[in-house]
């Protein structure tokens, strides 16, 4: 009976430690993703405002179209670059969050 109680306590402690690791990884991952999204948004606004200023100083329609074309190319390239980076951050978050669960699964699958 005492052996079963000790095994149950070990299992409970292991589950608590796993949950703490899991929540720590989620917290770290979501903070990183949030910071990256904030940085992207800030850069986008700054670039947009700078482009509007350039457009207001344009002396011809051709010059304005060139400014707008450059802006569009920068925005699209930047968006896809950040999208790729954030996608990899999500994948890393899921991988890191799954590792503690995988360790528990492997340790519980081992015969005692």
KEMAR-366138 format. One line per 2 residues: number of its first residue (from 1); their letters; for each residue x, y, z of N, C-alpha, C, O. Coordinates in nm, 2 decimals, padded with zeros to 4 digits, m for minus. Example, Ala and Ser with C-alpha at 12.3 -4.5 7.8 and 13.67 -1.06 7.14 Angstrom:
2
1	as	01.32 m00.57 00.78 01.23 m00.45 00.78 01.32 m00.33 00.78 01.42 m00.33 00.85; 01.28 m00.22 00.71 01.37 m00.11 00.71 01.29 00.00 00.79 01.34 00.11 00.80
//
This chain:
112
1	xx	00.08 m00.12 00.00 00.00 00.00 00.00 00.09 00.13 00.00 00.06 00.22 m00.07; 00.19 00.13 00.08 00.28 00.24 00.09 00.35 00.26 m00.04 00.38 00.37 m00.08
3	xx	00.39 00.15 m00.11 00.46 00.16 m00.24 00.37 00.22 m00.34 00.42 00.31 m00.42; 00.24 00.19 m00.34 00.14 00.25 m00.44 00.13 00.40 m00.41 00.12 00.48 m00.50
5	xx	00.13 00.44 m00.28 00.11 00.58 m00.24 00.24 00.66 m00.29 00.22 00.77 m00.34; 00.36 00.60 m00.27 00.48 00.67 m00.32 00.48 00.68 m00.47 00.52 00.79 m00.52
7	xx	00.44 00.58 m00.54 00.43 00.59 m00.69 00.33 00.69 m00.73 00.36 00.76 m00.83; 00.22 00.70 m00.66 00.12 00.80 m00.70 00.17 00.94 m00.67 00.15 01.03 m00.75
9	xx	00.25 00.96 m00.56 00.31 01.09 m00.53 00.41 01.13 m00.64 00.42 01.24 m00.68; 00.49 01.03 m00.68 00.59 01.06 m00.78 00.53 01.10 m00.91 00.57 01.19 m00.98
11	xx	00.42 01.03 m00.95 00.35 01.06 m01.07 00.29 01.20 m01.06 00.30 01.28 m01.16; 00.23 01.24 m00.95 00.18 01.37 m00.93 00.28 01.48 m00.94 00.26 01.58 m01.00
13	xx	00.40 01.45 m00.88 00.51 01.55 m00.88 00.56 01.56 m01.02 00.59 01.67 m01.07; 00.57 01.45 m01.09 00.62 01.45 m01.23 00.52 01.53 m01.32 00.56 01.61 m01.41
15	xx	00.39 01.51 m01.30 00.29 01.59 m01.38 00.30 01.74 m01.35 00.28 01.82 m01.44; 00.32 01.77 m01.22 00.33 01.92 m01.19 00.46 01.98 m01.26 00.45 02.09 m01.31
17	xx	00.57 01.91 m01.25 00.69 01.96 m01.31 00.67 01.97 m01.46 00.72 02.06 m01.52; 00.61 01.87 m01.52 00.58 01.88 m01.67 00.49 02.00 m01.70 00.52 02.07 m01.80
19	xx	00.39 02.02 m01.63 00.30 02.13 m01.65 00.38 02.26 m01.64 00.35 02.36 m01.72; 00.46 02.28 m01.54 00.54 02.40 m01.52 00.63 02.42 m01.64 00.64 02.53 m01.69
21	xx	00.70 02.32 m01.69 00.78 02.33 m01.81 00.70 02.37 m01.93 00.74 02.45 m02.01; 00.59 02.30 m01.94 00.50 02.33 m02.06 00.46 02.48 m02.06 00.46 02.54 m02.16
23	xx	00.41 02.52 m01.94 00.36 02.66 m01.94 00.48 02.76 m01.95 00.46 02.87 m02.01; 00.59 02.73 m01.91 00.71 02.81 m01.93 00.75 02.82 m02.07 00.78 02.93 m02.12
25	xx	00.74 02.71 m02.15 00.77 02.72 m02.29 00.67 02.80 m02.36 00.70 02.88 m02.45; 00.54 02.78 m02.33 00.43 02.85 m02.39 00.45 03.00 m02.37 00.44 03.08 m02.46
27	xx	00.48 03.04 m02.25 00.49 03.18 m02.21 00.61 03.24 m02.29 00.59 03.35 m02.35; 00.72 03.17 m02.29 00.84 03.22 m02.36 00.81 03.24 m02.51 00.85 03.34 m02.58
29	xx	00.75 03.14 m02.57 00.72 03.14 m02.71 00.62 03.25 m02.75 00.64 03.31 m02.85; 00.51 03.26 m02.67 00.41 03.36 m02.71 00.47 03.50 m02.69 00.43 03.59 m02.76
31	xx	00.56 03.52 m02.59 00.62 03.65 m02.57 00.71 03.68 m02.69 00.71 03.80 m02.74; 00.78 03.59 m02.74 00.87 03.61 m02.86 00.78 03.64 m02.98 00.82 03.73 m03.06
33	xx	00.68 03.57 m03.00 00.59 03.59 m03.12 00.53 03.73 m03.11 00.52 03.80 m03.21; 00.48 03.76 m02.99 00.42 03.90 m02.97 00.52 04.01 m02.99 00.48 04.11 m03.05
35	xx	00.64 03.99 m02.95 00.74 04.10 m02.97 00.77 04.11 m03.12 00.79 04.22 m03.17; 00.78 04.00 m03.19 00.80 04.00 m03.34 00.69 04.07 m03.41 00.71 04.15 m03.50
37	xx	00.57 04.04 m03.37 00.45 04.10 m03.43 00.45 04.25 m03.41 00.42 04.33 m03.49; 00.48 04.29 m03.28 00.49 04.43 m03.25 00.59 04.50 m03.33 00.57 04.62 m03.38
39	xx	00.71 04.44 m03.34 00.82 04.50 m03.42 00.77 04.52 m03.57 00.80 04.62 m03.63; 00.71 04.42 m03.62 00.67 04.43 m03.76 00.56 04.54 m03.78 00.57 04.61 m03.88
41	xx	00.47 04.55 m03.69 00.37 04.65 m03.70 00.43 04.79 m03.69 00.39 04.88 m03.76; 00.52 04.81 m03.60 00.59 04.94 m03.58 00.67 04.97 m03.71 00.66 05.09 m03.76
43	xx	00.74 04.88 m03.76 00.82 04.90 m03.88 00.72 04.94 m04.00 00.75 05.02 m04.08; 00.61 04.87 m04.01 00.51 04.89 m04.12 00.46 05.03 m04.11 00.45 05.10 m04.21
45	xx	00.42 05.07 m03.99 00.36 05.21 m03.97 00.47 05.31 m04.01 00.44 05.41 m04.08; 00.59 05.30 m03.96 00.70 05.39 m03.99 00.72 05.40 m04.14 00.74 05.51 m04.19
47	xx	00.73 05.29 m04.20 00.75 05.29 m04.35 00.64 05.35 m04.42 00.66 05.42 m04.52; 00.52 05.33 m04.37 00.40 05.39 m04.44 00.40 05.54 m04.42 00.37 05.61 m04.52
49	xx	00.43 05.59 m04.30 00.43 05.73 m04.28 00.54 05.80 m04.36 00.52 05.90 m04.42; 00.66 05.73 m04.37 00.77 05.78 m04.45 00.73 05.79 m04.60 00.76 05.88 m04.67
51	xx	00.66 05.69 m04.64 00.61 05.68 m04.78 00.51 05.80 m04.81 00.52 05.86 m04.92; 00.42 05.82 m04.72 00.32 05.93 m04.74 00.40 06.06 m04.75 00.36 06.15 m04.83
53	xx	00.50 06.08 m04.66 00.58 06.21 m04.67 00.64 06.22 m04.81 00.64 06.33 m04.87; 00.70 06.11 m04.86 00.76 06.11 m04.99 00.66 06.14 m05.10 00.69 06.22 m05.19
55	xx	00.54 06.08 m05.09 00.44 06.11 m05.19 00.39 06.25 m05.18 00.37 06.31 m05.29; 00.39 06.31 m05.07 00.35 06.45 m05.06 00.45 06.55 m05.12 00.42 06.66 m05.16
57	xx	00.58 06.50 m05.12 00.68 06.58 m05.18 00.71 06.55 m05.33 00.79 06.61 m05.39; 00.64 06.45 m05.38 00.66 06.41 m05.52 00.62 06.53 m05.62 00.52 06.60 m05.59
59	xx	00.70 06.55 m05.72 00.68 06.66 m05.81 00.61 06.62 m05.94 00.56 06.71 m06.01; 00.59 06.49 m05.96 00.52 06.45 m06.08 00.44 06.32 m06.05 00.47 06.25 m05.94
61	xx	00.35 06.28 m06.13 00.28 06.16 m06.12 00.37 06.04 m06.14 00.35 05.94 m06.06; 00.46 06.05 m06.23 00.56 05.94 m06.25 00.64 05.91 m06.12 00.66 05.80 m06.08
63	xx	00.68 06.02 m06.06 00.76 06.01 m05.94 00.68 05.95 m05.83 00.73 05.86 m05.75; 00.55 05.99 m05.81 00.46 05.93 m05.71 00.44 05.78 m05.74 00.43 05.70 m05.64
65	xx	00.42 05.75 m05.86 00.40 05.60 m05.90 00.52 05.52 m05.86 00.51 05.41 m05.82; 00.64 05.58 m05.89 00.76 05.51 m05.85 00.77 05.49 m05.70 00.81 05.38 m05.65
67	xx	00.74 05.59 m05.62 00.74 05.58 m05.48 00.64 05.48 m05.43 00.68 05.39 m05.34; 00.52 05.48 m05.49 00.42 05.38 m05.45 00.46 05.24 m05.49 00.44 05.15 m05.41
69	xx	00.52 05.22 m05.60 00.57 05.09 m05.65 00.68 05.04 m05.55 00.68 04.92 m05.52; 00.77 05.12 m05.52 00.88 05.08 m05.42 00.82 05.04 m05.29 00.86 04.94 m05.23
71	xx	00.73 05.12 m05.24 00.66 05.09 m05.11 00.59 04.96 m05.12 00.61 04.88 m05.03; 00.52 04.93 m05.22 00.45 04.81 m05.24 00.54 04.69 m05.24 00.52 04.59 m05.18
73	xx	00.65 04.70 m05.31 00.75 04.59 m05.32 00.81 04.57 m05.18 00.82 04.45 m05.14; 00.84 04.67 m05.11 00.90 04.66 m04.97 00.80 04.59 m04.88 00.84 04.50 m04.80
75	xx	00.68 04.64 m04.88 00.58 04.58 m04.79 00.55 04.44 m04.82 00.55 04.36 m04.72; 00.54 04.40 m04.94 00.51 04.26 m04.98 00.63 04.17 m04.94 00.61 04.06 m04.88
77	xx	00.75 04.21 m04.97 00.87 04.14 m04.93 00.88 04.13 m04.78 00.91 04.02 m04.73; 00.86 04.24 m04.71 00.87 04.24 m04.57 00.77 04.15 m04.50 00.79 04.08 m04.41
79	xx	00.65 04.15 m04.56 00.54 04.07 m04.50 00.57 03.92 m04.51 00.55 03.85 m04.42; 00.61 03.88 m04.63 00.64 03.74 m04.65 00.76 03.69 m04.57 00.76 03.58 m04.52
81	xx	00.86 03.78 m04.55 00.97 03.75 m04.47 00.93 03.73 m04.33 00.97 03.63 m04.26; 00.85 03.82 m04.27 00.81 03.81 m04.13 00.71 03.70 m04.12 00.72 03.63 m04.01
83	xx	00.63 03.67 m04.21 00.54 03.56 m04.21 00.61 03.43 m04.20 00.58 03.34 m04.12; 00.72 03.42 m04.27 00.80 03.30 m04.27 00.87 03.28 m04.13 00.88 03.18 m04.07
85	xx	00.92 03.39 m04.08 00.99 03.39 m03.95 00.89 03.36 m03.84 00.92 03.28 m03.75; 00.77 03.41 m03.84 00.67 03.39 m03.74 00.62 03.24 m03.75 00.59 03.18 m03.65
87	xx	00.61 03.19 m03.87 00.57 03.05 m03.89 00.67 02.96 m03.82 00.63 02.86 m03.76; 00.80 02.99 m03.84 00.90 02.91 m03.78 00.90 02.92 m03.63 00.93 02.83 m03.56
89	xx	00.86 03.04 m03.58 00.85 03.06 m03.43 00.74 02.98 m03.38 00.75 02.92 m03.27; 00.63 02.97 m03.45 00.51 02.89 m03.40 00.55 02.74 m03.40 00.52 02.67 m03.31
91	xx	00.62 02.70 m03.51 00.67 02.56 m03.51 00.76 02.53 m03.39 00.75 02.42 m03.33; 00.85 02.62 m03.36 00.95 02.60 m03.25 00.87 02.60 m03.12 00.90 02.52 m03.03
93	xx	00.77 02.68 m03.11 00.69 02.69 m02.99 00.62 02.55 m02.96 00.62 02.50 m02.85; 00.56 02.50 m03.07 00.49 02.37 m03.05 00.59 02.26 m03.02 00.56 02.17 m02.94
95	xx	00.70 02.26 m03.09 00.80 02.16 m03.07 00.85 02.16 m02.92 00.86 02.06 m02.85; 00.89 02.28 m02.88 00.94 02.30 m02.74 00.83 02.26 m02.63 00.86 02.21 m02.53
97	xx	00.71 02.29 m02.67 00.60 02.26 m02.57 00.57 02.12 m02.57 00.52 02.07 m02.46; 00.59 02.05 m02.67 00.56 01.90 m02.68 00.67 01.82 m02.61 00.64 01.71 m02.56
99	xx	00.79 01.87 m02.60 00.90 01.79 m02.55 00.87 01.74 m02.40 00.90 01.63 m02.38; 00.82 01.83 m02.31 00.80 01.77 m02.18 00.69 01.66 m02.18 00.70 01.57 m02.10
101	xx	00.59 01.68 m02.26 00.49 01.57 m02.27 00.54 01.45 m02.33 00.51 01.34 m02.29; 00.63 01.46 m02.43 00.70 01.34 m02.48 00.78 01.27 m02.38 00.78 01.15 m02.38
103	xx	00.85 01.34 m02.30 00.93 01.28 m02.19 00.85 01.21 m02.09 00.89 01.10 m02.05; 00.73 01.26 m02.06 00.64 01.19 m01.97 00.59 01.06 m02.04 00.58 00.96 m01.97
105	xx	00.55 01.07 m02.16 00.50 00.96 m02.23 00.61 00.85 m02.24 00.58 00.73 m02.22; 00.73 00.89 m02.27 00.84 00.79 m02.28 00.87 00.72 m02.14 00.89 00.60 m02.13
107	xx	00.87 00.81 m02.04 00.90 00.75 m01.91 00.79 00.66 m01.85 00.81 00.57 m01.78; 00.66 00.69 m01.89 00.55 00.61 m01.84 00.54 00.48 m01.93 00.48 00.38 m01.88
109	xx	00.60 00.48 m02.05 00.59 00.36 m02.13 00.70 00.26 m02.10 00.69 00.14 m02.13; 00.80 00.30 m02.02 00.90 00.21 m01.98 00.85 00.12 m01.87 00.79 00.16 m01.78
111	xx	00.88 m00.01 m01.89 00.83 m00.10 m01.78 00.91 m00.08 m01.65 01.03 m00.05 m01.66; 00.85 m00.10 m01.54 00.91 m00.08 m01.41 00.93 m00.21 m01.34 00.99 m00.21 m01.23
//
